[in-house]
Structures are given as structure tokens and as C-alpha cells.
Amino acid sequence: MDKQTVMKVARLARIETTEEEAEKLVPQLGNIIGWIEQLSDVNTDNVEPLANVGDITLPLREDQVSDGDCAEKVLANAPEETQGFFVVPKVVEQEG
Amino acid sequence: MTELTNLTIAEALKGLEGKDFTSVELTEAHINAGQEAKGLNAYITETPEIALEQAKASDARRAQGNAGALDGIPLAIKDLFCTNGTQTTAASHILEGFIPQYESTVTANLFKDGAVMLGKANLDEFAMGSANTTSYYGHAINPWTRGDGKDLVPGGSSGGSAAAVAARIAMGATGTDTGGSIRQPASFCGIAGIKPTYGRCSRWGTIAFASSLDQAGTFARTVEDNALLLQSMAGHDPMDSTSAKLDVPDFAAALTGDIKGLKIGIPKEYRVDDMPSEIEALWENGIAMLRDAGAEPVDISLPHTKYALPTYYIIAPAECSSNLARYDGVRYGQRVSSDDLTEMYEKTRAQGFGDEVKRRIMIGTYALSAGYYDAYYIKAQKVRRLIAQDFDQAYQNCDVILTPTAPSAAFAVGENEDDPIKMYLNDVFTVPASLAGLPGMSIPAGLDQDGLPLGLQIIGRAWDEETVFRSAGVLESAVNFTAVPQGIIRQAA
């Protein structure tokens, strides 16, 4: 784990991180990853990964609308909204 | 009349039914006690108006003979459960001011049975922590104290819930447990708490941390009270695809007091090298008590125990990095404005999340990133299967497993903060059962030399909370834990 890796991960995670913060994170994250690496001692040949416990088969339901007509509720906590839409900074530049 | 705040839930239900007092009186007593105990910072949002309104409605229902199973019982609700119309923060700045427009299934079930909400209890930010020291809204404080007078942590992540119940400012509380977040704070605060089997309670409306591990559960001062609360909260919910389509047994009826012939597994791998002798003694004492009650202790082995924490610290952060991607400043919560969309995301998340949450998101992002996915994430999922298989093997020879809940008593605020791994080690005895999805309950089993409570944990087979409750009930009677936090003694004197 080096500063460059921390900066890359921070970018992937969309968390603004200064060089100074990244330097502080290098030993912290490095220690955690180093500690986790003891898992390589475990023989996991022919072991299936376990994604979820229990013997629950994920159920299917009818493809029917069961909810809706609540745009106001959906937008109630939006930092910015207008005419039934969430507002974000412009992402597509206009030509010309 | 006994002070209302010292009653158990079972006693209070009898008192309400016998017209000894009303829910309004019971609720007011807890609101007033809460005002006296503000220093604990047990709540992020107090809701006395809602509580009194619910209490009035409860008294009216009871007068008409329509009282529900928990009618009129005032509870603390961990601020991770969405409550319709009441701010829900997950103890994070990024959700400050978030007002859910819907109710979580767990709280909806409790309210349907007549429960009263005193407030939204403090927790570690997004339930990530073992000391309730990562909350944006300040630390929750343990009502127990030791000689040096330092503020002690209530444990975490459900620290506010545990502190509120221990301090007698709530009769019970909801919690969530991902790696020990109910059992460890219950142990630190001298109360009982259960994490049921994964899938027993719906996760709908519970703010997600690590979805394959998160499970709602309860806190109360007795095993029976926990059974009553869990009875109300549990059950199938079509809104959560991992919610089990199983009937909920009568948990309180499981408290028969009879554990004759029950096999109690004692895992040798939990005898860790640096375990304090007091905890070793507490454990031996618990084994002896269950043996005296007619159970048969048997030595078992859970060989992959030492790999549980590192496995957890891949899987939980990986799921957290995915779950917390939704906090982007667009649909809810805080936003830091910018002309550029990516910059808006990055600034919003940098300012909205605290240090521990950022660390976990970044560990998870790293573990899931190209080139590392197989080495970390898939590897951890494979070890997770081995850990689950250890329990399957062990349950061939025993019915429940008895272990200490935590490797220490409550520590002072600020301790174990210098190294994240030190804090993670708090969950060494609780994480394995979480990875295997098994029910686990902590009950107070004694005091250490500083007069602080220590808990023992009973782990059951999947879907067998009944045997957990039955064993815990017997242990509770044998231990006869009557100590109360020092602050409570002072008030009573």
C-alpha cells in the first residue's frame, strides 16, 4: 500500500482525499491489509465461496407494479429538485 | 409502588393490564429519567411528543380491550431504523436532516404491537465501530463507571441502545448486529441482548452496512424481555428477499428452565492467549452453572476461529463500499455543491463520512478492485464457508455453544483508538457466529475487579433461538445478576 494506491482507491470510492490525508492513510490501510493477508495461510482448495448464509433460495415475485405515485415522497429529501426531477450539475456539454 | 423505570417489560405489561399505572405514566417516567441522564448522550433524536401521543393511544386501546403484545412499552430505537417522519441519521453527518418517508419493517412490527418510541438511539456511524466513538453526534457514554471516574464506552455499534436500557431510561431497545454490535454493548452495559439468526428479522428500512451480515435484534434487562421484543420484531417480510419464510416460534414459551441433558459446546479455540483471568474464571463459572442445572458441557473445536476477524474485515468493508455508494448528494442527505458532478460526489462524501467509515469504504473498494478481487474477496468468502462448516461440525456434538462475549470489560473513551485493529479485536468472540449467520445472545454473568459487568455468549443453531433463550434463561437464574450502574444506585439512595 503506497500513497499512489491510496489516491487511486479514494478516486474509485469518490472520496476527495488530499495528499496529506493519503499519507496518513498509507500505514493505517497498509496495516489492515497486512493483517488480513494471514488468510493466505488457509487452504481453500476446492472450497466454494459463501456469498450468503442460510438455505434461503431467493424468491421470485410477479412482475407487477406494487408501488408508485409517490414522487413527492421520493423527492422529499433531495438536496435539490425541480418539477419532479433530482437536480445535478451539468454532465453533458452543449455544442457550439 | 416500585419505581416504574426499574420494572421489566413483563412486569410493566402486567401492571398496565392490572391498571396499576398507565402507559402515559410509564412513558413519562422514562422521559423524565432520560432528562436526568442526558450526559450519556444515548439518543441522537429524542421524540417525547411522539412517545406521549403513542402512550395515550395505547391507554385508549387497552381501555377498550384491544391492547397488543407490547402495548404501552417505551423503547429506544437505534437510529439505523428508518422511522416515518422522524429524522434518521445512522449517526452520520451525510444523513443529517434525512426524514424517511416510510417505516422500517422492524419498527412497524413493534408499533403494530403497541410499542412506544422514546427516541432514536446513538450508534457508531453506519454501525461501524465497537465503542460508539465514531458517531458524528458525539460519543454515547456507559452508565457504569469504575474508580478512576473516566467516561467509559458503552460498546458498539448499538451503544446508545445499550446505555439507555442499562441506565433505566428505556425498558428495551432495538439494535443491529453485523459483527457483534448487539452482543458486545450488552456485555459492556450489563444487560441482555440477542442477535437472532440471519433472516429472522427483515432488513427492509434498516440502513445497510454489510447486507449479508446485518441482522436486527434486541436489548433488555432480562432474557424474557428480549424474547417478548424479538417475538414482535421477527417474521417473514416480502420486502426483504433474505427474510426467512418461517413461522416465528413462541420465544417466551421456550423459557422452561429445563436444560437437562442439553449439550453445551465449549470451543477450545476461544481460549485466546491473552484472555484476562477474570474472563477465564467467568467462563468456567458459567460452564459450572449450566452443568449444575443438568446440562452436559462438551469440548468442541472451531478450527478456523482465528481467521474469522480478517475474513470479516474483507467481507464487511466490501459490502459497505457497495452499500454506501448510494450517498452521493443527489437523492437524500448532505450535498457539497460543485459545478462538476464527480467533484460534487467526492466533496460530498469527503465531508459527509467520518474517518472510520472512509477507511472501511476504501478497504472494501481496494478488496473489490480489479486484480485484487480473487485474492481478497473470493478468498474471504471461501474462508467464510470453512467457518460456517466448523459450526455445522460442532453442532453434531452439541446443542448450543458457550463463550465469553467480549475479551474485556468496558474501556475508557479514547482507549483502543490508536490502532484500528485493536478496536476490531473487541469482536473476536462475536464475529464467527455472524459470519455463519447464527443466533447469539449475551447475558450479564458477573463483575470484574473494577465493578464492571462482563457477559457470556450463547450461540445456537440456525433458527434455534428457542434453545438459546432456554439456556440463557437458566444461566440468568443461576447468575442472579442484580448489580446496577453506579449512577442508578446514587439516584435511588
Interface residues (C-beta under 8 A of the other chain):
Chain A: T5 V6 V9 A10 R11 L12 A13 R14 I15 E16 T17 L25 Q28 L29 N31 I32 I33 W35 I36 E37 Q38 L39 S40 D41 V42 T44 V47 E48 P49 L50 A51 N52 V53 G54 I56 L58 P59 R61 C70 K73 V74 A76 N77 A78 P79 E80 F86 V88 P89 K90 V91
Chain B: G97 F98 I99 Q101 Y102 T197 Y198 G199 S212 P238 S241 T242 A244 K245 H304 Y307 P310 T311 Y313 I314 S321 A325 D328 G329 V330 R331 Y332 G333 Q334 R335 S337 S338 D339 D340 L341 T342 E343 M344 Y345 E346 K347 R349 A350 F353 K358 R359 I361 M362 I363 T365 Y366 S369 Y376 I378 K379 A380 Q381 K382 V383 R384 R385 L386 A388 D419 P420 I421 L435 A436 G437 A462
